[in-house]
């Protein structure tokens, strides 16, 4: 399973910088960068915090998709 994200897209729609989102969620800007580049998978708690800050359902910000040849 691969975790996908619309974090950057939604963050920009809300006119938030990476720094502002990071501050509001209690993480570093580097964490936001890593999540947006899909190099870091956030914990469930962090995913929910980010969704709350963005005022968006968590499943709109993050979703799972099966990888090549895998099953959901």
N, C-alpha and C positions, 0 to 999 in steps of 0.2 A: 504494500500500500504506500502511496505517495501523498504527502500532505501538500496541498496547493494553497495559495493565499492571494487575496485581493487587498492585502494590507496597504500597500503603496497607493493603489488606485483610490481606496476609500479615504486614506489619510489626506491625499491631495484634494479630494472632493470637499473635505472638511476644512481645507486651508490650514492644515497643521504641518509644521516642520517635523522632521525626525526628532529633533531635540525636544520640542513641545510634547510630542506623543510619548517619548521616553520619560520625561519628567512626570507627566500625568499618570503613567503606568508604573512608575517607580523602578525603571530600569535605565540602562545606559543607551546612548545613541547607537553605539556599536551593536547592541542587541537588536535594535530595530533594523539597522542595516542588514544584519545577518539573516533576520527573519524575512525581510523583503527580498533578499537574494536567494532565499530558500536554502541557505547553508546551515541554518539552525532551526530545530523544531521546538517551538515553545511548549512549556508544560500546559496542562489543561487550565490550571489557575491563571497563568499568564495570558493564554489565548482568550479566556473569559474577561480578564482585566482590560485587554486591548479592545475587545469588542465593546465593552461597556464605555470606555473612554470615547470610542468612535460612534457610540449610540447606534450600534448595528448588531443584528443577531450574529452570534458566533459562527453559525453555519454559512453566513454570507461572507465572512472574512476568511474563514478556513474551511476546507473540505478535503475529504480523502478520495483518492482514485486508485484503482488497482493498477499496478505496474504491468509491464509487458508480460504477457503469458500468465499473469497472476489472476486470482479470483478475489472478488470482494468479500 
